[in-house]
Amino acid sequence: MANGIDTLIGKAEKTRVWRSIFRSGAGQSTLHRALAIQQNVFLHLFPTKVRRRMISLGATWYLGILTLGTFLLLLITGVLLMLYYHPSVPQAYADVKDLKYAVTSGLFLRNLHRWSAHAMVFLAFAHMFRVFYRGAYRPPREFNWVVGVVLLLFTLLLSYTGYLLPWDQLAFWAITVGSNISAAVPVVGNKFHFLLLGGNQVNANALLRFYVLHCAILPLTAVLFLVVHFWRIRKDGGLYVRKSEPHDQDEPKAASGAGEKQ
Amino acid sequence: MTTATTTISEADQELSRRRFFSQLGLGSLGVAAVGTLAFYYRYLSPNVLFEASPIVNAGIAENYPVDSVTLDATSGIYLIRVQEGFFSLKAVCTHLGCLTAWKPELGVIACPCHGSRFSREGQKLAGPAPKSLPWLKTWLSDDANLMVDRSAEIPALQFLRI
């Protein structure tokens, strides 16, 4: 079975269509494998050669990839929820009710969005605790720690802006309280509060502004920082694996062997 | 000899044409950047707000018996009548903007969010609130309706005698 698939892929790799998409071909030489990375628009930012240990997901106890996973889930469910939700005062609350009671799978998607959001905040914190207590923030990875702090901030801002969108009493008072905290900033606080809400109170303008922030500005900026975060992992020598970790001490040959196999 | 030295030092101080134009270019870009920021700031500040008027018509005084505290939740104000007269308090907590509630059994105004407490006259009694509840300007309109201006704060204990 596996053999059959291999032959099938082997045949496909020789076709003209395949070669027009993947110009490098399917050789096993170092050159071929380097070209496969270099000539792919998604991968060409990365170094052509990297040790497997350096990008092993287990190095972050899978907390990094899980945070990314929840983020992708939130993108997909969020876009789907946008198809039924109108960010306007007369409709917002009714739309959320509709999603809950009238739309097929609406309840599932909305709850998936909500629980993924909670999970992402938890996972981002857990990820940072792991990085902190393992000392993985130390040079040469100190800048990636800073990028990570920015990403945590974006996670929290996304949570906060999403909080207003159901337009219920909880949302209204949470945003009233939260935006009043921003008004406490010295000198510019009141101006910032006015710009954020587009008025003096949580109203139609505030709902629309929070919607645009939640669905466009914040996710796009977060993706930008995510790209930098993943690129820096490779540029800063890969994910941090503590030398004194048991598997490093017990199997030094296996670890280096895994690296050479690439 | 003297002329040569002068020429060199002048050349050092003088702005070359290239330098002049690049500084002019960078300077105008800087001005344009500041202008752009001002443009966005102005664009993001709405000029017309579709918010309720700050002046509230509370109806005739006979609706409010002596020693009563009435919360107008829509406007976020208390209409209070005591022996000395009539007054109005802002019902929005001075801590983080929650709507407070009058607790007749305790005789205090309490905030449900973070537990601040105020006296019936708005005086801060406890909790994280930094200030007392402000008194609002009240007056009688020509057709004998009680009027409150939510945007005008007055010093405490200025009762409207009716």
Boltz contact constraints between the chains, C-beta under 6 A:
constraints:
  - contact:
      token1: [A, 176]
      token2: [B, 97]
      max_distance: 6.0
  - contact:
      token1: [A, 177]
      token2: [B, 96]
      max_distance: 6.0
  - contact:
      token1: [A, 180]
      token2: [B, 96]
      max_distance: 6.0
  - contact:
      token1: [A, 180]
      token2: [B, 97]
      max_distance: 6.0
  - contact:
      token1: [A, 195]
      token2: [B, 44]
      max_distance: 6.0
  - contact:
      token1: [A, 198]
      token2: [B, 46]
      max_distance: 6.0
  - contact:
      token1: [A, 199]
      token2: [B, 49]
      max_distance: 6.0
  - contact:
      token1: [A, 199]
      token2: [B, 51]
      max_distance: 6.0
